[in-house]
Amino acid sequence: MGFFQEPPVLGNQYDDDALLQSYLARTLPEDLRRALTDEFRELGDLGGNHFYQFQLRDRLNEPELTQWDAWGNRIDHIEVSPLWKEAEALSARRGLVATAYEQKSAELSRVHQFTLNYLVQASLDVYSCPLAMTDGAARSLLMLGNPALIERALPHLTSRDPATAWTSGQWMTERTGGSDVGLTQTVARQSPEGWRLYGTKWFTSATTAQMALTLARPEGNGPGGKGLAIFYVETRDAAGKLNGIQINRLKDKLGTRKVPTAELTLDGTLAIPVAGLTDGIKNMAWMLNVTRTWNAMGAAWSMRRALALARDYAKRRVQFGAPLSEKPLHVDTLAGLEAEFQAGFMLSFRAVELLGRMEAKVATEQDLLLQRLVTPLAKLTTGRQAVHVTSEVSEAFGGAGYVEDTGVPRLQADSQVLSIWEGTTNVLSLDTLRALAKEGTLEAFFHEVEGRLARVKDAGLRPCVDAANNAMEHARAWVMGAMGNPATLEAGARRFSLTLGRTLELALLSDHAQWCLENGHGPRSKAAARRFAQHGVDLIRDEMDLDDARLLS
């Protein structure tokens, strides 16, 4: 009989996740945690069984664009994968967006919502993309306060009925640039029917959405971001025809291939200004707050899925006389990846907590300052971690990790988007510097780190406390010294921001490890904190030779 390798198997993604269970035990009041446990367990079962198996079967199905029908009519119809169709219904019924707006868990509603998504999204082929933009659109409409649009769209965006639920797109990227949206060339013109948009959107994710928020420059407005306005667009009219929209092509991407990302031409698209005719970039801030939080959480559930598969496979794969799970070198490799994941998990959920407190209007002034900084830090730090962890997991599978029909390569390819979408690591590093411009922001960050570390008493965690304190002090000294030299400040922004992100991760993880030791959840997070500290959190270089950098670049 020939040998056949057993593939990895997933179990219930709630029952099998000790870190999540300890986090929820610590974060949620006991009565709320008990009330939500059945819901979490049901999503965990769907994520580890039905949808994971569906995902493997559905691997080759990708979106298809049909531009013309048999009779020569331009129809621009996109057919999404079977899994996406089921994910759409699941998302509505399970309230994967709605939970945040129903506010049944008050300031913890965001923790509730993102726990649901964390348990199932890794099996839904990045259906989190339209959900993130739907969530961001709902929050933007609420905060920008356009009553007519709130009444029109919000019930659809937050519906639990698949028949009435909408998703939203976010159309900002043009040929002129990605992050520099101030260069937007789409023009808004008045017509007898209302505002109409003319231009090309080079990269629009989730193009099958029923609506979108987009940027355009009203005719006569000045250049730059201030001259842009944010517009509300419904993609189809009452007869089901596209609203002055032509789909030029679907993008052929490295990853997130199930997401119907398209290049669009807007040719007289009817649109409604959401909040006046200027300050479009400023008015998109709430959208970015939400979508960047989804990005960080996407990194957390991607790392969690990759490690769950790698751990199970290590028990099944025998090499040189023993399972990989008994080989010290393999064990050491997976341990390091687990430490990175646990740190990213803690930072992502901290961003979620702060968003929930802000939306429930219970945030303190320090919470508000901290949220402004933690959101870009969580996005940029976890995005890099997810790329690292999923790449190492592909390697942990050997040749099987490079073969598409195992499903493993998709984890790595899909994770690469997390450090790109909603701002690359460098762009988010500059956003971090901008966040620090608000007085008190850096002090709020240091207060958060110091408060977390002050609770850590276990002697075995002392190296973690020392590493975090040393990194924090180095970051404080570096940024104060670099303030007078813009070139040095910008050149070091990435190392500085990653140092802040990793320092906060270590503080959060050490604090959680201490709680676990005191409350019967064992030493696993302590081991993760110790390993994470050994990886290094301080990435700042005091001596930076910009001339050498120019030569090498």
C-alpha positions, -999 to +999 in steps of 0.1 A: +000+000+000+013+035-009+016+061+017-009+090+018-004+119+042-033+128+065-043+164+059-048+188+088-082+190+105-099+218+123-122+215+153-146+240+169-128+273+166-142+285+199-135+254+220-100+251+206-089+287+213-076+290+248-064+326+242-098+338+231-116+321+260-092+336+285-096+370+269-134+369+269-134+356+305-114+386+315-131+412+293-168+404+295-189+404+326-197+368+335-234+370+328-228+385+294-201+359+286-224+330+295-252+345+275-230+347+244-212+314+247-237+293+227-235+319+199-197+318+199-196+280+200-220+279+170-199+302+150-168+283+160-183+251+147-193+267+114-158+282+110-140+249+118-162+225+100-189+235+074-174+266+060-138+253+061-148+223+041-168+245+018-138+267+013-116+238+002-143+226-023-148+261-036-111+269-042-113+272-080-144+294-081-135+331-086-156+361-096-165+363-133-173+394-152-198+393-181-198+426-199-223+419-227-253+397-230-261+375-260-279+404-277-252+430-274-265+448-243-238+461-219-247+444-186-215+443-166-226+415-144-203+400-118-210+364-106-193+358-072-184+323-059-209+300-042-192+304-009-195+341-011-233+338-017-237+317+014-214+340+034-236+369+024-266+353+040-247+341+070-233+376+077-268+391+077-284+364+099-256+363+124-253+400+126-216+402+117-221+439+111-255+445+128-242+435+163-221+466+166-251+489+159-277+471+180-256+479+210-270+451+231-237+447+248-232+485+253-195+495+250-186+458+246-207+455+215-176+458+193-159+430+213-190+409+207-191+417+170-155+410+163-155+378+183-182+365+160-161+375+130-129+362+144-145+327+148-157+323+112-141+348+088-109+327+081-132+303+064-152+328+043-126+337+016-122+373+027-159+381+028-147+404+056-138+429+029-173+440+020-183+437+056-155+461+067-166+487+042-203+482+050-195+487+087-174+518+078-201+532+056-227+528+084-205+545+110-196+573+085-233+580+077-242+581+114-213+604+124-217+627+094-253+631+103-272+632+069-307+623+081-320+614+046-291+590+039-293+575+074-329+568+069-324+554+034-293+533+039-287+524+075-315+499+079-301+480+049-265+482+061-273+468+095-301+444+085-302+408+098-325+399+069-306+386+038-334+398+016-329+435+026-293+436+037-269+457+017-231+458+015-212+490+007-181+497-014-154+522-008-142+539-040-112+561-034-082+547-053-075+562-088-047+560-113-031+591-098-023+573-066-035+551-037-029+568-004-025+603-019-062+606-026-059+644-027-049+638-064-084+624-071-095+633-107-132+622-105-153+653-111-188+660-097-211+681-118-246+694-112-274+683-135-312+687-135-314+653-118-287+660-092-250+655-089-233+633-114-198+618-112-173+614-140-140+596-137-122+563-133-118+544-101-087+522-106-093+498-076-127+492-061-132+462-038-165+444-034-179+459-066-211+439-062-222+461-033-256+479-035-240+512-026-207+529-021-191+560-006-167+577-029-146+608-033-151+634-061-142+670-067-172+693-073-166+715-103-149+747-094-134+734-061-097+739-054-070+711-055-060+687-027-081+669-001-100+699+010-115+704-024-129+669-024-164+658-012-176+625-001-206+612-021-232+585-016-238+563-047-264+535-052-249+512-078-281+503-096-314+521-103-349+509-096-349+488-128-317+470-118-295+488-143-260+501-133-261+538-123-238+553-150-211+527-141-191+507-165-170+478-151-138+478-172-122+447-158-117+426-127-082+429-111-059+399-114-045+399-079-019+380-059-044+372-032-079+380-021-089+365-054-125+358-043-130+395-037-145+411-069-121+440-072-128+460-103-117+490-123-147+513-129-156+542-152-181+566-137-200+583-166-228+604-152-233+584-120-260+599-099-246+607-064-256+626-033-232+647-012-230+632+023-216+661+042-212+693+022-190+699-008-156+700+008-134+682+033-139+648+017-107+632+031-114+646+066-150+632+064-136+597+055-119+595+088-146+574+104-146+550+075-109+545+080-112+541+118-135+511+113-119+495+083-084+497+098-098+479+129-112+452+106-078+450+090-060+444+123-086+418+133-082+401+099-045+397+107-054+381+140-078+355+126-055+348+097-026+340+120-049+320+142-061+299+113-026+293+099-013+282+133-043+259+140-036+241+107+002+239+114-003+225+149-027+198+138-005+189+108+026+186+131+008+159+150+000+140+118+033+144+098+059+119+107+095+125+096+127+108+107+109+085+131+086+109+150+058+134+145+069+170+138+052+179+171+079+160+189+108+176+170+124+203+192+133+225+162+098+224+148+083+230+183+106+260+187+095+275+153+058+271+160+063+286+195+078+317+181+049+321+157+023+316+185+040+344+205+037+368+175+000+358+171-009+362+208+007+397+208-012+407+176-044+393+190-041+415+222-033+447+202-062+441+177-087+436+204-075+466+223-083+487+192-117+470+191-123+479+228-114+516+222-137+518+192-165+503+212-161+527+240-160+557+217-191+546+199-210+540+231-199+575+243-183+562+275-147+569+263-125+591+286-103+618+271-074+594+275-093+567+256-100+591+227-063+601+225-052+565+227-077+553+201-063+579+176-029+563+179-037+527+186-058+522+154-029+529+129-005+511+152-026+480+154-031+480+116+005+484+107+020+461+134-004+432+129-002+435+091+035+428+092+031+400+117+005+382+096+027+382+065+055+367+086+034+341+104+016+329+073+049+327+053+065+306+081+034+283+083+036+277+045+072+266+051+062+244+081+041+223+057+071+218+034+061+211-002+024+208+008+025+244+018+033+254-018+006+233-034-026+253-040-052+226-034-041+221+002-054+256+009-023+266+027-008+290+000-040+311+000-034+320+037-001+336+028-013+352-004-044+367+012-025+379+042-002+401+020-031+425+015-032+433+052+000+454+050-012+472+019-050+479+020-061+510+039-025+523+038+008+505+035+031+502+066+050+533+056+018+553+051+004+542+084+037+551+100+033+587+088-003+586+101+011+576+135+033+607+134+003+628+125-017+613+154+011+623+178+007+660+167-024+662+189-013+673+223-014+645+250-015+616+225+020+603+232+015+608+270-017+587+268+002+560+250+029+559+277+003+560+304-014+529+289+019+510+287+029+519+322-005+510+336-004+476+320+031+469+332+024+480+367+000+451+372+027+425+362+041+409+394+052+375+384+090+372+386+091+352+353+076+381+335+102+406+348+122+404+315+091+414+296+084+444+318+121+455+314+120+451+277+088+471+273+100+499+296+133+501+278+117+503+244+092+529+256+120+551+270+140+547+238+110+557+217+103+587+238+139+599+236+142+592+199+110+611+188+119+641+210+153+642+194+141+638+159+114+664+160+138+691+149+148+672+117+119+664+094+140+641+072+153+620+101+118+619+116+102+606+084+130+582+076+127+566+111+089+567+112+085+530+104+109+517+130+095+541+156+059+531+148+066+494+149+085+499+182+054+516+197+032+488+183+053+460+196+059+477+229+022+480+235+017+444+224+042+432+249+026+453+277-009+440+268+003+404+266+023+406+298-007+421+316-030+393+303-004+367+312-004+379+348-042+378+349-042+342+335-018+331+362-040+346+389-073+333+375-067+297+366-060+301+329-025+287+331+010+298+320+006+297+282+003+335+277+032+339+301+053+317+278+041+337+248+050+371+265+085+358+274+091+345+238+078+377+223+101+398+244+130+377+232+121+385+196+127+421+202+104+451+205+128+480+201+135+485+164+147+521+165+182+529+152+197+561+167+223+564+139+206+566+105+228+575+075+204+590+050+232+593+023+237+555+025+200+550+023+198+571-009+226+551-024+210+518-016+175+527-027 
